[in-house]
Amino acid sequence: MLFETFWALVLGFTLSGAVQAFVSKAKMKSVLGDHQPKTVARASFFGMVSSSCSYAASALGKSLFSRGADFTSSMVFMFASTNLVIELGLVLFILIGWQFAAAEFVGGAVMIVLLAILLPRLLPAEMIETARGSLEETDDEEVMQSSWKEKFTSRRGWKNAAGYTMGDFIMLRKELLIGFAVAGLASTLVPVHFWRALFLTGHGFFSALENAIIGPFIAFISFVCSIGNVPLAAALWHGGITFGGVVAFIFADLLAFPLVMIYRKYYGNQLAVRMSLIFWFVMSLSGLITEGIFLLFSQVPDHTVHLRVAKHIGWNTTTVLNMVALAVLATVYWLYKTKGPNEMENEYAQDVVCKMQVRKSDAPAKTEYNGKMYYFCMPGCKESFLADPSKYL
């Protein structure tokens, strides 16, 4: 799964770094500053073309929100970038069939509509603004005077972008390692009949309802990511799981346990719990509605699927994409490490707790310790540092 998604990870995190470095808060507000229908449609389109995996999408969604985008539009972008992408549809088509590939886009559209309706009504505005306050970066005067084109063509701008990209990578390194390791173990060591035993079958609508509810929970405990959950979804479908249960399971890539921990780190405990529960409800309801739509048109397939999964890594398009991504990552790392005089080392600092890059002039939190000033991405990191400075120094 790491091999299959490595290029998407690099793409997503690199785009996240570019958003933070090149796009001003004022510009982001003008594009995704609300959750009106046109804005939601625009966020969906941007998400589709970004085409990143779940972990990278969470980082990019956070970047959009911290730069001034509306929270609902940011979450719509995150969902679209993992559930409305062409490569996921292709994998579904190859492993299970065209009906599941079509269900990705039909159900994805349903899910985005539900998000646009429910998030603004179920999440208190005060809670969202509190989360934004811990993430938000206010553009300083120098940055606001420079257009994105000037920053895009300057060496300093790319150094800034590289710093943000590597900061996100370093901050999420544990979650990424845990996610891929557990997903691989779950796919190879846990028997398929264990997953089948969790689903109710042969009881009509009640089976469809139970499967749609339990599908995201299976994704939560199996630590799967966007494309990586398709082989397990195909195995579950072959074992008799309902169509809507499989769709809900596929959509629940953004509800894997490591991602919930990432939401907690980004937005705080209260907002992370509430948004995760809303995500679960939206994913389950979308799977159930999608199954109803396909039943209406008699397009739900039979349980006659032969799972086809590659047993080894070979020379293919993914290999080429990963080689390109590796070259991009090496360039980003080189820019990150080669800091010239009076450039990033004076304007930026690294949060010693989570390793995220922050701009000194508008860091959300800072403190002086032993005669040296330390800067943090949010008050929570500052509190962790003050509780035990020796742990981080």
N, C-alpha and C positions, 0 to 999 in steps of 0.2 A: 504493500500500500504506500509505503514511503517512496518507492521507485515510481509508482503511478502518479503520485501527487506532488513530487518534489518541484517540478517546474511551476505548478500552480502556486505552491507556497512562496517561491521566490518572486513570482509575478505579483501576488497579493501584497506581500510585505514591501516590495519595492514601490508599488503604487501607493501604499499607505505612507511611506516616507516622502514620496513626491507630493502627495496631497498636503502633508503637514508643512513642507518646505516651500512649495510654490504657490499654493492657493491661500489667499487671505481670508480671514474670517468674514469680512464684509461681502466678498464674492460668493462664499459658500452660502451665506444667509440669503443672498439674492437668488440663488439657484434652488436650494433645498430648505428654505427658511420657514416653511409651513407644511401642513399635511393636506392641502387642497388636492382634489382629484388630479389636476395637471401636474402638480409637484410629485404626487405619488407615482404617476405614470412615468415621469422623468427619472425618478429614483429607481424604478423598476428597470428601465432601459439601461441606465448607467450600471446597475448591478449585473444585468445580463452580459454586457460587453466586458465587464471586468473579469468575469470567469475565474474566480479564485476558489480555493478549497475552504472548508469551514473555519479553520484556525486563522487563515489569512483574512477571510471575510470579517471575522470578529474584530480584528485589528483595524481594518479599513473602516468598518462601521463606527468604531470608536473615534477614529480620526475625523470622520465627517461630523460627528456630534460635537467633538471638542472644538472644531473650527467654526461652529455656529449653526450647523444644520439642525433642523427639527428632529426630535428624537424618533418620532414615528417614521419619518422619511428615511432616517438613518437605518432603522431596523428593517424597513422595506427593502432598502438597498442591500443589506446583509442577506436577507432571505432570497432575493432575486439572484444574487451572485453565487448562491450554492444550489438553488433549486430550479432555476430557469436557464440553465446553460446547455449548450449544444453537446459538449462532450459527455455529460451525464446522460442525456437522452440517447446518445450513440451506444454507451455501455449498456443501458437498459434494453435497447433494441436488440443488441447482440446476445445478451445473456438470457433475457426473458421473452421479449417480443415487442411488436410495435404498439400494442395497447398500453404497455407500461411507459413507453417513451412518450406517447400522447398524454397519458395521465400525468406525467411530470409537469407539462405545460398547462393543462386544464386545471389540475389541482393547485399548481403554483399560483395561477391567477386568482383562484378562490381564496387561497391563503393570504395573498396580499390584500384583497378586499376586506377580509376579516380583520387583519392587522390594522388597516387604516380606520376601521370602525371601532375596534375594541381598545387599542392602546391609549388613545386620547381620553377615553371615558373611564378606564380602569386604573390608570396610573396617575396619581396626584401630581399636579403641575409643580407643587413645592418640592416633591421628592426628585423630580427630574431636574429642576434647577439646582438643587443641592448637589446632585451627581455631576452636573455640568461645571459647577463651581470648583470641584476637585480635579477636573480635567482641563478646563478651558485655558487657552493660551491667548492673551490679548496681544495683538500685533503692535510692536513698538513703532516709533515714528519712522525709523530708517526703513523698516520692512514695508510699511504702508506707502512710502514714497516710491518704492520700486515696483514696477509692474511684473507680472508673472513671466513675461517674455524676457525681461532683463535678468531675472533670477534664473530662468531656464538656460540662458546662454552664458552664465557666469560660473566660474569654477567654485566660487564660494557657495552658490546655490546648490550645486550638486554635492558638495561636502556636507551641507546641512541635511540634504535628503538622505545621504548615506548614513549620517549619524542617527536620524530618526529610524531608518530601516533596521540598522543593527541594534538599536535600542529596543525595538519591538521584538526582534528575534531573541535577544538575550533575556528580556523580561519573561517571555513565554517558553523558554527552553525546557523547563521541567514539565509543563503541561503537554508540550509536543512529544517529548520522549515517552512520558507515561501513556499518552493516547495511542501512539503507534505500537508500543510494546504490548499493551493490554489487548488492543484490537487484533494483533497478530496471534497472540495466545488464545484469545476467544475463538478465532476462526479455525485454529488448527487443533486445539486440545479439548474444546467443549463439544460433545456430540450434538448433532443436529436435533436428535430426538429430545434433548433437554429443552431446546427452544420451542419445539412443537408442543411440549407438554404444558407450556404456559398459555397457549391459545385455545379458546373454546371453539369447537367445530360441530357442524350438523344441527344447529339450532336457529337457522334463519337469521332474522334481523338481530337477535340477541348475540349471535356469534359475530356478526358484522360489527356491532357496537363494541363488544368486548375486545375484539381484535384491534379495532381502531384506537381504543383507549390504551391497550397494553403495548401496542407497537412502539410508540415513543419511549416507553419505559425500558423496553429491550434495548433500544438504541442508547439510552442513558447508561445502562449497566455494561454494555458491550464496548463502549468507548469508540464507536465507529466514526468515520469521517465521510465526507460527501460521496466520492466515488467508491471508497472502500466498503461501504455498506451494501452495495449492489450485489456482490456475490452471496452474502449472507441472506439478503432479501430473496434472491432467486432460490436458494435452498429452502427457505421457509415457505415460499409459494409452492414449491414442488412437494412439500410435506403436507399441504392442505390448508394453509393460511388463507384468509379471505383477501380479495382484491384490495379492499379499502385498508385492511391491516397492513399489507405490504406497502401501499402508498404512504400511509401515515409513518411507517417505519423509515422509509426512504427520506421523507421530509424532515425527520427528527435528527438529522445530522448536526443541527445546531443546538441539540439538547444533550449531547454527550457530556459525561461527568466533567472531563477536563475543561470543556467550554463553559459549563456553569461556574466552575471555579474562576475562569477568566472573567466572566461577567461580574462575579463578586469582587474581583480585583479592580475592574474598571469602574463599576457603578456603585459599589457598596452592597452590604448584605441585604437590606430591605428591598431595594429596587431589583437586585439580582433574583431574589426569590419570587417576587411578584411577576417579573417579566418571564421567568422560566415557566411558571404555572400558566400564564397566558399563552406562551408558545406551545405548551403541551395541549391545551384546549384547542388552539387554532389548528395544530397539526392533526389531531384526532378528528375534529369536525371536518376538516378539508378532505381527509381520507374517506370519511363516511359519505360526504357529498359527492366526491368524485366517483365512488363506487355506484351511487345512485344514478348519476348521469350516464355512466357506461351501461348499467343495467337497463336504463330507459331505452337506449339504442341497441340493446342486445350485443354489446361489444366486450363483455367480460370474458376472457379466455378460459379454456379448460385447464385443469391442473396436469398438463402434459408437457413439462419443460425439462429439457436436458441441460444441466448446468455445465457451462464451458468456461473454465478458469485456467489461465496460463500457469504452468508448473515451474517455470523458470524465467529469468530475465534475459531477453534476447535483443537483437538489433531490429528496432522498429521506430515508428514515429515518436513514441514516448522517449526512447533513448536519445534521439536527436534533440528533442525539446529539453531534456534534462542536461545535455551537454551545453546547450545554449544558456540555460538557467545557471549552470555552474560557472560559466564564464562571466555572466552578469553579476553573480554573487561575489566572485573573486574581485571584480572591478569595484563593486560597492564596498567590499572590505578594505581594499587598497585606499579608496577615497576616505574611508572612515579612520584609517590608521595614519595616513600621511597628512597631518595638519600643519599648515604653514604658520609662520609667525603672525601674530595679531589677527588670527582668523577665529576658528571655532573654539579654540581653547579659552579664549577670552570672553566670547559671547555666550557659549553654551557650557553646561556642566552635566555630569552623569549622576543620576539618582543612585546613591550607594546601596540602597535597599533593593530596588527592583531593576536597576541598571538602565532605566529609560532615560533618554536624552531630554533635557529641559533647557529653555532659554532663561538665563539668569535674570534678565530684566523683568520678567513677568512670571517667575516660578510660583506655583500655587502655595508652596511652603518652603521655608528656609530656616536655618538655625546656625549659630556659631558654636563651635566646639574646639577647645584647646587652641583658640586663636585662629581657626580656619572656618570659613563660611561653607556650609553644605546646602545644596538645593535639592528639592524633592518634587515629584510629579503630582503628589496629592498629600493632604495632611496625614493620612494613614501611614504613609511611608516615614514621615517625620516622627510620628509617635513610636513606630517600631524602632527607629534609629535611637531615639532618646532613651528607650527602655533598656537597650543593650548596645551601646556604640561599638564596643570591642568586637561584637559579632560581625560587624560590617566593615571594619577598618583593618 
